[in-house]
Amino acid sequence: MKQIFAKYRSLPEAVKASLWFTICSILQKGISFITVPIFTRMLSTEEYGIISLFGAWQNILTIFATLNLSNQIFNNGMVKYEKDQDGYTTAMLGLSNFATVSVFMLYLVFHTTLDKIFELPMSAIIMMFIGFFFSAATSLWTVHQRYKFKYKLLCFVTLIISLGSALLGVRFVQLESLGIARILGDTITITAVGLLIYVLIVKKNHKLFNLTYWKYALKLDLPLIPHYLSMTVLGSSDRIMINSLCGKSYTALYSVPYNASMVVQIITSSINSSFIPWTYQKCKEKEYKKLNEFSSILLILVMVITLIPSLFAPELVWLLGSNKYSDSMWVVPPVSCSVFFMFLYSLFSNVELYFEKSKNIMIASTGAAIGNIVLNYIFIRMFGYIAAAYTTLVCYIFLSVLHYIFMMKICKEQQIREPIYNVKLILALSAFLVIYSVGVTILFDKPVWIRYGLIIVILLVLFLKRRLLLEKLAIMKN
């Protein structure tokens, strides 16, 4: 233990910060994941469906109500206005609040029509906008802390929000078994913490309106809105359309296995976040062979990770949702497979971003989002809510193909003759995963020992190939 602590203390501050940010992210999502089986057992499927629908609309409306200013745009401003970072942060808070109030006023004017579209109580929408107003302060402050590698207070605040939201949510649902009670717990926690941080930000700089900073942010941010919206629609439209076409109970039935499948994305997104700087470095040095070799190892690793939820689908769904959600286990395999293609398209888009071809990313994401809406409308009506899992998979495959085409176009323009990624391996892994995702569902109705036997075989293969795996992990570590 002394050696471990000594090694930790010797780490650069940036590495320590990166480590704690990752731990914090896992804990935050972990606490949220742990509460799912509590709420699914305390609430009816219809009431839990309200929570799922609220989350879907929240993801979409936050783009317009906050302009997603805490994303890439904020970091750009931190660099450009390095001497006035506090002033820039306050100005972004002001701009975000202005967007929130503007969108809320529009909602109040047209709320009769919009409430029919949202299919949520007006009180839930009001709480959503209160959350937008105060969460903007927390989001901007969080990015500012990350930028300056200040991780201690950030980790504390993150845990307070996660624990507070979970505990208040459980208590309120105990008092009244309604989905709106869970939403209220979230809103109170976000507002209380956000208000404190809001005061902290404004105390450092009072100028919420700064025309120079607002114009700079809007110039960069507005062209990205279609991309943000498209990717959010791709991740949320299935729940909204299931609610509209099938009902709130089916939204809940879909959301529980969907969340179970997406747990592995915590790992894959962390892998990609670490891989991006290395990709940029190799592209800069034109060492495409190393990029090819290392990405192949990562793809195999991600493929193995995405196999796991499908094999345990019945157990995962029971654990998270109890027996009343058992019919929804068929959603897990295609959604788990989608995680692999999410990682795959990000590999291609990383190269596009390095060569500053962000327009291609917008075209690809918009195409995939429109395709998802059309396919959902057709196939949910024909086959029910489970079809949404397969349309999601198809759209992420389509997104990967589009990004690959755009990446190859860039390679041709840049006269890159070496293959950046191993296409044959990608095709083999992709084909295997798609066939596996369809095939594994056959085992759900069979005796449980067949699935467990398959799990033992996979573990045995990994054990026999342990030396090769350790060699590859050593390469990754280096």
N, C-alpha and C positions, 0 to 999 in steps of 0.2 A: 504493500500500500504506500509506503514511503517513496518507493521508486516511481510509482504511478503519479503521486502528487508532485514529486520533483520534476518529472517529465512535463506534467501539465503546467507548472509554474514557468518552465523554460520556453513554453510556446509563445509565438508572437501574439500580440493583442488581437490582430485580425483573425487569426486561427481560433483563438479562444472564443471570440464573438461568433464566428461561423458555427462552431460546435454548439454553443448555447442556443443560438437561434434555431438550429435543427432540433435540438432536444425540446425546446419550447414549442415548436410547431407540432412535434409528435405528441407531446403531452396535451396540447390544446385539442387536437383532433381525437386523441385517445379518450379524453374526458367526454367529448361530444359523442363518441362511438359507444362508450360504456352506458350512457344514459338512454340510448335507443331502446334496449330491452325493457327498461323501467317504464318508459312512456307508452310503449306498445302494449304493455300489460295493464297499465292504468287507464288507458283510453280505448274507446271503440275504434274500429278501422275508419269510420267516417270522421271522427274527431282527429285522429292522427293524420288523416288525409288533408285536413285543413292546415296543419303544420307544414306538411310537404308542399302543398299548393302555395302557401305563404312564402316559403323558401324559394320556390321557383320564380314567383313574381318579383320577389325582393332582388334576386340576382339580375333580372332584366331591368327593373326600374332604377336600380342603383347607378346604372350607366348614365342615365339622363339626369338623375337627381343629384349626383355627386361628380359627374363627368370623369369618374375614375382617375382623378388628379393625383392620387397617391401611387399610381403605377409608374411606368417609365418616365413620364413627363416630369415628375417631381425630382428624380435623380438628375435629369438634364439641367434643371434649374439650380440644383445644389452646386453643380460644377460651374455653370455660367455666372451665377451670382454668389460666388464663394464668400465674398466679403460681407454679404448681407443675407445670410442663410435664414436668420430668424425673421427678417422682414419678408423674405420670399415665402416662408412657411405660413406666416399670418395672412399674407395676400391670397395664398392658395386656399386657406380656410375660408376667407371671405368669399372667394369665387365659388367654392363648393356650396357654401350656405346660400348664396344668391341663386344658384341652380336649383337647390332643394326647395327654396321658398317659391320660385317661379313655377316649377313643376307641380308643387302642392296647390298653388292657386288655380292652375289649369284643371287639376283634379277636382277641386271644389266646384268649379264652374260646370264641369261635365260629369260630376260624380254619379248621377242617375244612370247614365249610359255606361260609364266605366265600371261601376259596381256589378253590372250584369256580365261584363267581360271578365272581370277579375274573379267573380263568384266567391268573394270574401266579404265578411262584415265590414262596414265602414270603419268601425272602431279598430279593426286590424290594420287597415290601410293608414289610418291616422298614426297608429303606433309605429308603423313602418317608416313614415316620414320623420317622426321624432327621432327614431334610430338613425336615419340618414344624416340628420342635422348634427347630432352629437358624435356619431361614430367617425365623421370626417376628421374631427380633431384628433381622435385616437389613431386613426389610420395614418395621417400625415406625421404625427409625432413619432409613431412606430418606425416609419421609413427614415425619418430624420435620425432617430437613435441608431438604426442599423447602419446608416451612412457614416456615422461617427464612431461606430463599433462600441456603443454604450449598451451593454447587454444586461447588466444586473437589474436595473430598475424596470427595463422592458420585460424581462422574464417574470418579475413580480407582478406587474400590471396584467400581463397575459394570463397568468394563473388566477388572479383575482377575478377577471372577467369570466374565464371558463368555469371556475368553481361557483362563483356567484350566480351565474346564469343557470347552471345545473341545479344548484340547491334551491334557489327561488322557484325555478320551474317545477320541481318535484313538490315543493310545499304548496304552491298555488293549485296544482292539479289535484293534490290530496284534498284541498278545500272544495274544489269544484272541478269535476272531471270533464273539462272542456279544452279543446285545442287552443282557444284564445287565452286560457290561463297560462299555458306554456309560453306563448308569445309575450304575454305581459311580464313574465319573469325575465326574459331576454331584454325587453325594452327598458325595464327599470335598471338593470345592471349596466347596460350600454350607456344609458343617459347619465347615471351617477358618476361612472368613471370618466365618460366623455366630457362632462361639465367641469370636473376638476382639471383635466388636461386642457380644456378650452381656456380656462382662466390662466393657466400656466403659460400657454402660447401667447395670449393677448397681453399678458403682463410684460413679456419681453419686448413685444412690439405691438402697438395699438392700431396700426394702419391695415385694416381689413381690406380696404380698396386701394389698389395700386395699378393704375392704368397700364404702365409699362410691363409689369409682371403678368397682368391678366392677358394682355395682347400676346405676349410671348407664349404663355401656356396654351391659350386657345388656338394659336397658329399651329402648334405641334399636336394638340390633343384632338381637335375636331376631325381631322382626317382618319384618326384611329378609331373613332366611334363605331363605324360600320364593322370593323374587325372585332372590337369588344362585344358588340351586340350579336354578331354572327356566332362567335364561340359560346356566348352565354345561351343563345337560342338553341344551339346544338346540344347543350347540356341540360336545358330546362324545358324545352318545348314538349318533350314526351310526357312529362307529368301534367303540364297544362292541358294538353290535348286529350290525355286519358281522363282527366277530370271532366272535360267538356263532353267527351263522347261516351264515357262509361260511368262516371260518378266518383265522388270523393273516396269511397271505400276502396275502389280499384286503384286510385292514386296512392293510397297507403300500401296496398298489396304490392305495387310496383316499387315504391320508394325503399322499403325495407331491404329486399334483396339487392337493389341497385346500390344502396349505401354499403352493404356488406361486400359487394364486388369491388367498390371503389377504394376500399381500405388500402389495397396494395399500391394505389396511386400515390400514397404518401411516400412510399419508398422510391417508386420510379421517378417522381417529380424531383425528389432530393438528389437522385443519381444524375438527372439531366441538369439540375442547377449547378452541380459540381463539374459536369462535363463541358458546359458552355465555354468557360474561360480557356480550358485546355484545347477545345475545338478551334477557338479564335487564334490561339497561339500557334497551333499546327498549320492552320490556313495561312497565317502570316509568314511562317517559316517554309511554307510549301512542302511540308512533310506529310503528304497525303497517305503514304504507305502506313505510317504509324497510326494515323487516324482510322484507316481501314481496319487494321488489326485490332486496335483497342475497341472500336465500336462493335466489332463482331463478338467480342467477349461480353460486352454489355448487353447486346441483343439476346444472346443465349441466356444470360443471367435473368434478364427481364422476362423472357419466355417462361423459364422455370418458375419464377415468382407468380406469374399470371395463371399457371396451371392449378395452383393450390386451392383458391376459393371454389372452383368448379367441383373438385373432388369432395369437398366438405359442404356443398351447397345445402343439402337437407338439414345438416346439423347447424350451419350458420344461420339459416332462416329461422329455425326453431329457437336458437339461442337469442336472436335479436327480436323475434316477433311472436313467439309461442306457436301453438298448433293452428291458430286461426289464420296464420300466414303461410301454412305449409304448401298450398297450391302454387305459390309464387316462386318456388325454388328454381323453376325453369328459366327465370330471368338471369340467374347468376352466370352461367357459362358464356353467353354472348357478350354480356357487359364486361366480364373479366377479360375476355379476348380483346375487347375494345381498348382496354388499358394498354395492351401491347402496341396497338396501332397509334394510340396517343403519343407514346414514347417514340415510335418510329417516325411519325410525321415531324416531331420536334427535332429529330436529328437532321432532317432535310432543311427545315426552316432555320435552324441554327446557321447553316451555310448561307442561306438567303440573307439573313440578317447581317452576317459578317460583310457581305458584299453590298449591303444597304439597299436591298431590293424588297422593301416592306410592302410595296404595292402588290406584289405577287401574293403575299400572305393574306392581304385583304380580299383579293379575288378568290383564293382557295377557300377561305373560311366562309365567305358569303355564299359561294356555290354549295358548300357542304350543308350550311344552315337551311338554305331554301330546299335542297334535296331532302333533308330530314323532315321538314314540315310537310312536304308533299307525300313522302312515303308513309309518315305517321297517319296522315289523313286517310290514305287508301287502305293501309293494312290493319290499323287498329279497328276500323269499321268492319273489316272482313274477318279478322282472327282474334280480336280482343287485345287486352293490354299487354300481353306477353310479346306481341309482334313489335312493340316499341323497342324492346331490347335488341332485336335483330336489325331493325332499321338504323339504330344507333351504331351497331357494328358495321353495317354497310357504308354508312356515311363517313366513319373514321377510316375505313379502307379507301374510300374515294378521296378523302382528304390527303391521305398518305401518297396516293398515286399522283394527285395534282402537284403536291410539293416536290415529289421526285422529278416530275417533268420540268417544273420551274428550276429546280436545282441543276438538272442536266443542261438546261438552256444557259444558265450562268456559267457552268463549266466550259461550255462551248465558246461563250463570249470571252472568258478569261484564258482560253486555250489551255485548260487543265486536261491533260491526256491520261493521267493516272486515275484509276477508279477510287473515289473518296470512300465509298461504302461497298461492301461485298453483296452485290445484287443477287447472286445465286443463293447465298445463305439466307438473305432476306426473303426471297420467294419460297424457299424450302420451309423456313420457320413459319411464315405466314400461312402457307397451305396446311401445314401440320396443325397449327392452332385452330384454324377454321374448321377443319375436319374433326378435330378433338372436341371443340365446343359443341358441335352437333351430336357427335357420337357419345359423349359422356352422359348426355341426358337419358340415353337408353338404360343406363345403369341405375337411375333413380328409383325405378319400379322393381328392380331386382334385389335379391338378398344383399344385406349390407356388407357381408364378408367379401363380396366381389370387388366393391370399391376399395375396401380396406386392403385387400390383397394387391390391388393395383398401386396403392400408396406405398406398400411395403416394397414392391418391385422397383418403384422410382427411387426410394431411399437406398435400396441395395445397389442400384446402378451408380448413384452418387457416391456411395461408400467405396465401390470398386474403382471409381475414377477420381478418388480423393486426391491423389498425387497431382494429377493433371489440373484439378480445380485449385489446389494450393499454389501451383506454379502460376496459374492465370491470376489468382488473387494477389500474388506477390508482384506481378507486372502492374496490376491496377494500383496497388499501394505505392509503387515507385512513381 
